Amino acid sequence: MKLIPICVIAVAGVLAASSYASAAGCSRPAKLSVPDGKTASEEQMKATQGKLPGYAQAMSTYMRCLSEEIKSGKDEYDSVSAEWKAQSEAFRNTPAKQ
């Protein structure tokens, strides 16, 4: 019996974690549109400047959420990996079944 390489499991775990982050409520804020400084009016620049603190706060919240989800995913992966290692060893050390 061939065992699935750990790297395949790791890639699947990363993909699952990124999908889970979206499902867990990590919502990325819309990108803030920055006017062209060469052609923008003073009003456009001031309006955008006024939007920066809210955008920065929303992006910070989003990145914190992703960080928490990545840590949670890593902890889960480490647990599954350790369990897989222990069970694989038990399987190899069990006499062949006939």
N, C-alpha and C positions, 0 to 999 in steps of 0.2 A: 504494500500500500504506500503510495507516494503522499507525502504531507505537503500542504500548501505552504509555500515560502512565506516567512514572516513579512517580507517587503510587500507582498501582494495584500496582506491583511492591513499593513500600515497605510497603504495608499487608499484602500477602501475606507479605513477609519477617518482619514483626513477628509475625503469627499463627503462622508456621512456627517462629520462634524460641521462642515461648511453649510450643508443643507439644513442641518439642525439649527444652526445659528439663525437662519432666516425664519424657520418655523418657531423658534424660541422668542421672537419678538425683537430681534436686533434690526431696526429699520434704519437704513442708510438715508441721511438727509439728502435732498436734492442739491446738486452742485450749485454753488452760488455763481451767478453770472457776473463777471468783472468787466466793467467797461474799458475800452481802449483809452489809455491815458492821453494819447496824442489827439484824439478827436472828441473825447467826452466833455460834457459841460461840467461846471462846478457842481450843479445840482445833482447830476448823475453820480458824480464821485461821492458827494456827501450822502446820497441815498444808499449807495452801496456800502459806504463806511458804517452807516447805521445798522445795516443788516449783518455785518461781520460778527458782532458778539453772539447773536442768536445762532448763527451758523456754526461758530466755533464751539458753543455749548452743545449743540445737537450732534456735531461730529465727535466731540469728546465722549458723550454718552454712548454713541454708536460703537466707538472703538473700545470703550470699557466693557460693553456688552459682548463684543467679539472676543476680547481677551478672556473674559469669564467663561465663555463657551469653549474656547480653545483649551483652557485649563481643565474644564470638566471633561472634554473629549479626551485629552491626554491621560487624565486619571482613569477614565473608563478603559482606554486602550491598554494602559499599563496593567490594569487588573485582568483584562481578558488575555493579554499576552502571557502573564504569569500563570494564569489558570491553564492556558493552552500548553505551556511548557511542562507544567506538572502532569497534565493528563497525557501528553505525548510520551513523557518518560514512563509513566505507569503502563501505557500501552506497549511500549518497547520491552518493558521488563516483565510483562505477563506472558506465561507460556502460550505457545501457539494453540489456537482453538481448532479442533478438527471436526 
